[in-house]
Amino acid sequence: MERILITFDRTCDRSTALARYAIRKVSRAVHSGKRDFRINIHCKVEKLLHIVEISVCIPNRPVLFIKSSSKNMYESVGLAIPKLLHRIKHSMGVRKPHHKIPLAKIVTRLDEKKVV
């Protein structure tokens, strides 16, 4: 279950169509299943650049922050989605253990060091 919150800066026009578009794109990209995501989308305009900032909170993982900008707000949302997918995929794969050493080998290594 994902919870998506979208906010607009005072410099950006509030549009329900844009909000629906952003929520639809992000929810399709995340498509969590059993995961519980909290997603905040913040839209703002700075010096004629339309900026979309997305922060994703996943339990037991670091917070992911994605920022995308272009001359069109819809394009900014579209550019942020591939970045979001890459970061989520990388975040999910980082926590896997690379090497599993059996406990018996660790104990024997410690015993070998104690031999005088």
Backbone torsions as a table, in degrees:
resi	resn	phi	psi	omega
1	MET	NA	124.1	178.1
2	GLU	-108.5	146.2	175.3
3	ARG	-114.1	120.5	-175.8
4	ILE	-117.1	127.7	177.8
5	LEU	-122.0	129.6	178.6
6	ILE	-118.5	133.5	178.6
7	THR	-128.2	150.0	177.9
8	PHE	-117.5	136.7	175.5
9	ASP	-71.4	163.6	180.0
10	ARG	-67.0	-18.5	179.5
11	THR	-84.3	-9.0	-175.6
12	CYS	-109.7	137.7	177.2
13	ASP	-71.7	134.4	179.0
14	ARG	-80.7	124.2	-177.7
15	SER	-132.2	125.7	177.9
16	THR	-69.2	-31.7	178.7
17	ALA	-65.2	-42.9	177.7
18	LEU	-65.3	-40.8	179.1
19	ALA	-62.7	-45.1	178.0
20	ARG	-62.3	-42.3	-179.7
21	TYR	-61.5	-47.9	-178.6
22	ALA	-64.4	-44.2	-179.6
23	ILE	-64.6	-41.4	179.7
24	ARG	-64.2	-45.2	-179.1
25	LYS	-64.1	-45.4	-177.5
26	VAL	-68.8	-41.8	-179.0
27	SER	-67.4	-33.2	174.9
28	ARG	-68.7	-38.0	-179.4
29	ALA	-68.1	-40.9	-176.7
30	VAL	-77.4	-52.4	178.6
31	HIS	34.7	69.2	-166.0
32	SER	-69.2	-40.5	-173.0
33	GLY	77.8	-107.2	-178.5
34	LYS	-89.9	-13.7	-178.1
35	ARG	-75.4	151.3	177.9
36	ASP	-111.2	106.0	-178.9
37	PHE	-105.3	144.5	167.5
38	ARG	-119.0	121.5	-174.1
39	ILE	-122.6	128.9	175.0
40	ASN	-115.6	125.8	178.2
41	ILE	-113.6	125.0	-179.4
42	HIS	-121.7	123.6	-179.4
43	CYS	-110.1	134.4	178.0
44	LYS	-152.9	165.7	179.4
45	VAL	-123.8	128.1	176.3
46	GLU	-134.3	119.2	177.7
47	LYS	49.6	52.7	178.2
48	LEU	66.1	8.5	173.7
49	LEU	-102.4	129.0	176.7
50	HIS	-89.7	119.0	-173.0
51	ILE	-114.5	134.0	175.0
52	VAL	-118.7	125.8	176.8
53	GLU	-116.2	126.0	-179.2
54	ILE	-120.6	127.1	173.6
55	SER	-118.6	133.6	-176.4
56	VAL	-120.4	124.0	177.0
57	CYS	-107.3	117.7	178.0
58	ILE	-115.6	134.0	-179.7
59	PRO	-58.2	137.3	178.3
60	ASN	62.3	25.2	177.9
61	ARG	-136.2	158.4	175.2
62	PRO	-69.6	154.0	178.8
63	VAL	-70.4	132.4	178.7
64	LEU	-96.5	136.6	-179.6
65	PHE	-128.5	123.2	-178.9
66	ILE	-123.0	135.6	178.9
67	LYS	-130.6	133.3	-179.2
68	SER	-140.2	143.1	-179.8
69	SER	-141.7	148.6	175.6
70	SER	-162.3	-172.0	-179.8
71	LYS	-86.7	-3.0	-178.9
72	ASN	-135.4	135.5	-176.9
73	MET	-66.8	-39.0	178.2
74	TYR	-63.3	-39.1	178.1
75	GLU	-66.5	-37.4	178.2
76	SER	-62.5	-41.5	176.8
77	VAL	-63.7	-44.1	179.6
78	GLY	-63.0	-36.0	178.6
79	LEU	-73.2	-26.3	-178.2
80	ALA	-77.1	-25.2	-174.9
81	ILE	-63.9	-48.8	177.4
82	PRO	-61.0	-35.4	176.2
83	LYS	-63.7	-42.5	179.4
84	LEU	-62.1	-46.0	179.0
85	LEU	-60.7	-42.7	-179.8
86	HIS	-63.6	-45.1	-178.1
87	ARG	-66.2	-39.8	179.1
88	ILE	-66.7	-43.4	179.4
89	LYS	-61.9	-43.3	179.1
90	HIS	-66.3	-40.5	-178.8
91	SER	-65.1	-38.4	-179.2
92	MET	-71.7	-29.8	-176.9
93	GLY	-87.8	-16.4	-174.9
94	VAL	-69.6	-33.9	-172.6
95	ARG	-78.5	-4.1	-179.3
96	LYS	-73.3	135.1	178.3
97	PRO	-70.1	138.1	-177.7
98	HIS	-86.8	-39.7	-177.4
99	HIS	-130.4	131.4	175.2
100	LYS	-111.1	115.9	178.3
101	ILE	-102.7	123.7	178.5
102	PRO	-61.2	147.7	-178.3
103	LEU	-60.8	-33.8	-179.2
104	ALA	-61.6	-38.8	179.7
105	LYS	-68.2	-36.4	179.4
106	ILE	-66.4	-43.7	180.0
107	VAL	-63.5	-43.0	-179.5
108	THR	-67.0	-34.3	176.9
109	ARG	-64.9	-40.0	178.5
110	LEU	-67.4	-38.5	179.3
111	ASP	-65.9	-37.5	179.9
112	GLU	-64.4	-33.9	-179.5
113	LYS	-72.1	-26.1	-177.9
114	LYS	-81.4	-14.2	-178.7
115	VAL	-66.7	131.2	-178.4
116	VAL	-100.8	NA	NA
